[in-house]
Amino acid sequence: MNSSSQSANSDTSGHRLADIAGTIIAMLTLTLPLLAIAQFSSVDVENSHPQTVTYKLPATQK
């Protein structure tokens, strides 16, 4: 009877560890993309090499 009590105890701690690891993974999954977007996007984007159109577009006829 004692042995079953011990296995139930370790089973609960295993679930608790899995819950904590799952929570950490979920939080990283939600926050890392937002942090990456915030880090690599900028409001002050300079267009130092403007693209010019090198071909003429055909005029549409009505």
Phi and psi in degrees as a GROMACS rama.xvg file:
@    title "Ramachandran Plot"
@    xaxis  label "Phi"
@    yaxis  label "Psi"
@TYPE xy
-65.7904  -39.1769  ASN-2
-64.4211  -37.078  SER-3
-67.7033  -32.8208  SER-4
-65.4687  -38.3902  SER-5
-69.717  -38.934  GLN-6
-67.8822  -34.9856  SER-7
-66.3872  -35.2146  ALA-8
-67.2409  -45.0277  ASN-9
-71.0161  -30.2575  SER-10
-65.2329  -39.8498  ASP-11
-66.3452  -40.8793  THR-12
-69.0944  -32.7278  SER-13
-65.6529  -40.8469  GLY-14
-65.9761  -38.2669  HIS-15
-64.8326  -42.645  ARG-16
-64.304  -39.8306  LEU-17
-65.5239  -38.7079  ALA-18
-63.8238  -42.0529  ASP-19
-66.5427  -44.8288  ILE-20
-63.9223  -40.1274  ALA-21
-64.778  -39.4719  GLY-22
-65.1267  -42.4276  THR-23
-63.6267  -44.1335  ILE-24
-63.645  -41.7132  ILE-25
-63.5547  -42.6664  ALA-26
-65.6327  -40.7546  MET-27
-65.1297  -39.67  LEU-28
-62.9232  -35.3057  THR-29
-81.7154  -33.5518  LEU-30
-95.351  -33.0896  THR-31
-60.767  -43.7626  LEU-32
-61.6751  -39.34  PRO-33
-65.24  -41.4111  LEU-34
-65.8634  -39.182  LEU-35
-65.4998  -42.4478  ALA-36
-64.1407  -42.9975  ILE-37
-65.4317  -35.4604  ALA-38
-72.5346  -42.2513  GLN-39
-97.5514  -4.84329  PHE-40
-101.761  149.762  SER-41
-141.415  144.735  SER-42
-76.8678  -32.2378  VAL-43
-94.5286  57.4911  ASP-44
-80.8725  123.442  VAL-45
-96.1961  136.592  GLU-46
-100.555  81.9717  ASN-47
-77.5749  -18.4007  SER-48
-125.813  79.5137  HIS-49
-66.8962  140.829  PRO-50
-87.4486  134.272  GLN-51
-110.144  150.076  THR-52
-78.8312  123.254  VAL-53
-102.061  7.71978  THR-54
-138.502  156.803  TYR-55
-93.7774  136.736  LYS-56
-82.3413  139.92  LEU-57
-67.8238  139.315  PRO-58
-76.225  140.585  ALA-59
-86.6554  139.818  THR-60
-103.67  142.265  GLN-61
